[in-house]
Amino acid sequence: MILVLVGAWLAGRAAERWALTDLRRTAQAALALQVSALRAEMQKQASLPLALAADPEIAAVAGPEPGQPLVTRVNRRLAQIAAATGAAVIYVIRSDGITVAASNAGSERSFLGRDYAFRPYFRQAMTGGAGSQFALGTVSGRAGLYLSRRIDESGGVVVVKIEFHDVEAAWRQSGDGVFVADARGIVLVASDPTWNFATLREVGEDERKRIRAALEFGDAPLTALPLHPVGGMQDLVRVGQGSRPARTALALDAPIPGTDWRLHTLTPVGSAVDRERVQAWIIAALGTGLACIGIATVAGRRRRTRQRLAQAATRREELERSVRERTMELTDANRMLRLEIEERRRAEEERRQAEAERERLGRELAQAGRLAALGQFAASMAHEINQPLAAIRSYADNAAILVRRGRGEEAAENAFAIGRLTDRIGGLTRQLKGFARRSSPRREPVPLADILANSLELVEARAKAAGIALTAETPAPGLCVLGDGPRLEQVVVNLLQNALDASAGSTDPRVSILVRNLPGERVAVEVRDTGPGLPEAIRAQLFDAFFTTKSDGLGLGLAIARGIVEDCGGSLNALDDPAGGAVFRMELAKAPVETTS
C-alpha cells in the first residue's frame, strides 16, 4: 500500500507538470489568436481617418465659415460612414480645437461646438500629421481609441473613435480573463468591466497628475489589479474575486503590433490540473493492479504446465488431422496458382500487343503533326507574300500613270521600290527553304529607322487611298536593334495593315508609330489606331493561330508576328487604349554600340 501511495503521488506531480505545459501551449495559441483578432479590429478603422482627411467636403467644412448646408451634408455623410464601418463616432475639428461636424450631430450628446484642443490626439495630428490616444470620452463617458489625421488643405483634424464593447463581450464568453494594458501598465480594455483603468504596477504621482489634466480616464482611481504571483510557479498567479475565493490562473502576455500595448490572458488552471491529476492516480492504480495480476500469473504457471502436459496427446492428434486438411488446401491453392499464372501470361501478351498498337498510332500522329505544321507554314508564307505583291501592284500602277504624265523621275523611284519588294519576296522564299533545313533565327544589329521606313513604304499608298492619317516617330540616329531585318519589317507591315483595317470605320481615322526607350537596354515600338479597341475576350486569344475577327482573314498574321519577334529575343503584346483604339507593343533588345579604338 505504501508503494501504491508513493506511486500515485509521483504520478500526480508528473501529471500536474505535464498539464501545466500543455495548458501553457494551448494558452499561447489562444493568446496569438486574441492578438490577431484585436489587431484586425483596429486595422479596420486605421485607414479611415486618412481617407476622410482627403475628402474635399470635409476639408471645406474645417475651413473658415463653412455654409450650413455643407455642415448638414457632412454630418449626414459622417453618420452613414460610422454606421457602415462600425466606428463609435466620427467628427471634424477646426484648427482652433472646436468641433464643426460630427456623426452624432443629431443626438443629445453631440460633439458639435466642443473644444478638444486639450486632447493629445489633436495636438499630435496638428504637429505630426497623425495621432492616437485611448481615453474616456468627456461627453459620452465611454472609453475608446481615438485615431486622428490632419486635413492639410484647411489645417483641421478628422477623428475616428473606436470602441471595443464587442471584443470585450467575446472575451467574456470565452471564460478566460483577457485585458489590454498600455506601456504604463494601465488596463484599457478587459473582459471584466471592474478591471478597466486598473494598473499592473504603481503609477507615480506626477503621472497621475498628468493623466488627470488630460482627462484620459476621468475620475478612475487607477488601483492595482488583484493579481498575486504564486511562489515557485512560473507564470501562475492568484486572481482575487472579491468575496469569492481567489482562483489560480496561468498569466501570459504578448505585444500588439503597431502599438505599445500588450494583451494579457488569465487561463484558469484548477479544473485542468485536477483532471490530469485524477487520471494519473487512476493510471497508477491500474499499473499496480497489473503488477499484482502478473504475480498471480507466475504463481499459477506450474498448475497450467501440468494441464498442458495432460492435453499434449489430444493436441497432437488434432494437429495431425489439421495437417492432413491443410495439405488438401495447399493442393487446391497450387492448382489455383497455376491458373492465375496462365491468366497473367495472357494479360502480359495482350499488354505487349496494346503497346505495339500505341507505338504505331504515335508514329502516325507524329507524321500527321509534321504535315499539319508544314501546311500552316505554307499558308503563312502565302499570307505574307501577298503583302509585297499588293505593294508591287500598287507601285506598278503608279509608275504607269507617272510615265504617261511624263514624270519619269518619280516613275523610276517606283521601279526601285518594286525591286526592293522583289528582294523581300526572295527573302521570304529563303525563309521557306530555311524552314526545311530547320535553321536557327538570325539576330544581328539592324537600324530601327530602316525597318520603319521600309514598312511605311508598303502601306503609305493604301493609307492615302483610304484617307487615314499615318504618322511615325523618327528613332534616334544610329539606334539599332537585334533581329532579322526583313522579318521585323514583315511584323511592322502586318501591324500597320491591321491598324488601317481597324481605323477605317472611325470618325477621325489615325494610325501612328511611337518609339520608346525602356530600362535594361530595350526599345519599344508601339502601333496605335483609333479603331473600336480590343475587348478582354478578344485579347486573350488574339495571338492564337487561325483566330481572326475578319471575315476574309486566315488568323495567322499575329501568330506569325509574335513568333518572329520572340525568335529575335523580344515580345509582342496587345493593349486596349483607354483613349480609344488598340495598341500593339513590340519590345526588342538594343544592339550594343560598336566603339573604335
Disulfide bonds with the S-S distance in Angstrom:
none
